[in-house]
Amino acid sequence: MIFSTMPAFKARIANALEARRQKGLTRQVRTIEGGNQAKLFHQKDGYVNFSSNDYLGLANDKELSLAWQKGIELYGNGSGASPLVTGFSPAHQNLETALCEWLGFSRAILFSSGFSANQALIFGLLEKGDLLLQDKLNHASLMEAGQLSPATMKRFLHNDLNSLKKLLTQEALVITEGVFSMDGDLSPLAELRAVTKDHAWLAVDDAHGIGVLGEQGQGSCHYANIKPDILIVTFGKAFGLSGAAILCNEEVGDYLTQFARHHVYSTAIPPSQAYALTHAIGMIQTQSWRREKLGELQHIYRECFSRFDGYVETETPIKPILLGEASLAIDVAEQLKSKGHWLTAIRPPTVPNGTARLRITLTSNHTLEQVRQLASCFEEAIERVS
Ligand SMILES: Cc1ncc(COP(=O)(O)O)c(C=O)c1O
């Protein structure tokens, strides 16, 4: 039999792409120069970058580049194997130790991305008959793993303790984000810790809180003065690099070392990257001026934007402006782009229908004037569409 034409796959692909096009939701990969800087370039035009997650301005920081170069001198290029084979170097060990000391856990297990760390946790830990409770707005990596895992997954209303309590009918794994990636709001971690104390394990994905919140950037849990059972931190945002770690106790660490498939069966991150990440921890701890600068920028942002409809107050550098329909969000984003501001219109399916928004992110590399300029162009754009 010959299957060369694969009509079913072809039809599926064509239909899915057409459905996206018709809804105006087609996404595009663009080639961006300087996407890790406050000013980026696209097709030779320059824009102020309000879209990156490089909150502390480390993604293009020279001190960190030098550390990575030093890591290459010391350890060479790739890790050469997965961690349980020969891929785990002293640089990886030092990174795990630094993370544990900084964040107050006994063990840290490294992953090449936050996506894989989240999937590894859920697939590694949960079995049929288990209950997984997730905040409704958790990241796709958590939701997808929950849906595919053999456990029963239920979603509680966003940051709603009563909704969680109703679903907490047996021992469970409860997962929330520390800072929600699309809304920039904080999870009520102290209350969640109290609710889960006796009946559940609490896992916090702090991709957007680590480095940003807490005195030395220890993140949302430190800021809320709680210790979750499991903490996931990612290195692609405030760390300015990439990768992730799951922090936990000795027993869970031993278990994940055996059974976290994305750790066991995946090439370890380059040792030079682990070396740079350890250096980044030192920078995050000691260079508090980066967080202070973010504080100043947030203050100016509030001053300039709080009078607009759709303004949302957040304690974090993630600043959503709710606009409703996807077409409106795209229209306003395009107008801002024409004035030299690069920001993303976030549309369904990333956010619920009717809640399309501009997602503005501040980084410590921005100037106060850049935020003021953005506000004045936003006002013009809104006047034009209303
Ligand atoms: C809350 C959250 N968790 C996990 C991830 C995935 O992390 P990574 O980009 O390292 O795969 C992201 C975003 O990218 C995120 O926003």
The ligand as an SDF file (V2000), in Angstrom:
LIG
                    3D

 16 16  0  0  0  0  0  0  0  0999 V2000
    4.3790   30.7230   33.8390 C   0  0  0  0  0  0  0  0  0  0  0  0
    5.2900   30.0810   32.8510 C   0  0  0  0  0  0  0  0  0  0  0  0
    5.7460   28.8400   33.0870 N   0  0  0  0  0  0  0  0  0  0  0  0
    6.5540   28.2320   32.2220 C   0  0  0  0  0  0  0  0  0  0  0  0
    6.9520   28.8420   31.0590 C   0  0  0  0  0  0  0  0  0  0  0  0
    7.8440   28.1050   30.1240 C   0  0  0  0  0  0  0  0  0  0  0  0
    9.1600   28.4160   30.3880 O   0  0  0  0  0  0  0  0  0  0  0  0
   10.2620   28.2770   29.2470 P   0  0  0  0  0  0  0  0  0  0  0  0
   10.1020   29.4710   28.3570 O   0  0  0  0  0  0  0  0  0  0  0  0
   11.5490   28.2320   29.9950 O   0  0  0  0  0  0  0  0  0  0  0  0
    9.9750   27.0040   28.5220 O   0  0  0  0  0  0  0  0  0  0  0  0
    6.5110   30.1510   30.7870 C   0  0  0  0  0  0  0  0  0  0  0  0
    6.8780   30.9200   29.6080 C   0  0  0  0  0  0  0  0  0  0  0  0
    7.5200   30.8600   28.7590 O   0  0  0  0  0  0  0  0  0  0  0  0
    5.6500   30.7720   31.7000 C   0  0  0  0  0  0  0  0  0  0  0  0
    5.1930   32.0030   31.4620 O   0  0  0  0  0  0  0  0  0  0  0  0
  1  2  1  0
  2  3  1  0
  2 15  2  0
  3  4  2  0
  4  5  1  0
  5  6  1  0
  5 12  2  0
  6  7  1  0
  7  8  1  0
  8  9  2  0
  8 10  1  0
  8 11  1  0
 12 13  1  0
 12 15  1  0
 13 14  2  0
 15 16  1  0
M  END
$$$$
